[in-house]
Amino acid sequence: MIIHNARLRGRDGLHRITLDGERIAAIDAQHALPPIAEGDLNAAGNLVVPPFVEPHIHLDATLTAGEPAWNMSGTLFEGIERWAERKALVTHEDTKTRAKKTIDMLVDHGIQHVRTHVDVTDPTLAALKAMLEVREETRHLIDLQIVAFPQEGIESYANGRALMEQAVELGADVVGGIPHFENTRDQGVSSIKFLMDLAERSGCLVDVHCDETDDPQSRFLEVLAEEARVRGMGARVTASHTVAMGSYDNAYCSKLFRLLKMSGISFISCPTESIHLQGRFDTYPKRRGLTRVAEIDRAGMNVCFGQDSIVDPWYPLGNGNILRILEAGLHICHMLGYEDLKRSLDLITDNSARALNLGEGYGLEVGRPANLLILSAPDDYEMVRSQGHALVSVRHGKVLMRRTPAQIERA
Ligand SMILES: [Zn+2]
């Protein structure tokens, strides 16, 4: 298959991308447009990019909002309570059906790489077992990383440590954590040491729900970063949320940034989720409840955006469209400056791929997988401004999804 008339980020002019089976065989400058052969594609001067990435979602919880009750306070903590009620009703088939329905929504929006957190604070590990099957059964659609996520704590939940170890033995790819939710600060610290040991031993990646609270005293990020630094594991470690950083004072944050930079860890922010769940204990002024996305980026560290939830006890909306998260995130994080807009797609492509450690399994380079998107606009700025879409998604050298833009008729 050949994709003609492609505009590529960071390169001038138009290009022709030749796919050979499941690999990219060539990328050449294109000066004239030949007739398009059957089976080839015309990007028509629009951007061609590697697939969008969903770096942070909870596929075992999606499409459950209101079952049995809605989260009325809008807080993270009521979300965890409502989820504990729904969790009692979870079955193997229920988890698989909802996850697959959600994966279809992600695929419809050009996503081909997904990291999902799966709740392992359940003595039967039912959701994990279901998601391990989903990972195999959806390989033609997405590459799925599964995080062993202790929603109700590692130290504060009965047999929490053993459940994490079992989850890794069963095949989880990533070790998770939730130190700010542990009953005490000491337990939060020991949970991080435990999960880093487990990751080091097993070779798993690490992605911790870290300091997802407006409490400026929640300072587990420094513990995670120092563990990553000392063990030389920074490239394999991600801190998700870190929203307490939005409440840290600047003196502490400036000291913290030195450590964060040395550690080499990545950051994932879920801007729509955080603006919804955080700031709930404030009257006015009311905090935005996000991590310092722009500052992390300016400091040369790796940060990206995720959706977190789609119609679950924490967040009632969502449709799988990561471009909606990008647009909202740029607003919420004060990143509508032209320099930020010009490279905004980094936040849902290359930066996310780095956080997920996709390495040579990602990117528009000769020899890499023949996975790519044709977008509806010629550059990052225009994609965000026009609220564009992925028009075609190609995976393993074949068209996976095609979108026909809406037609408008003027009177
Ligand atoms: Zn999450």
Boltz pocket constraint, residues with backbone or C-beta under 6 A from the ligand:
constraints:
  - pocket:
      binder: B
      contacts: [[A, 56], [A, 57], [A, 58], [A, 117], [A, 209], [A, 308]]
      max_distance: 6.0
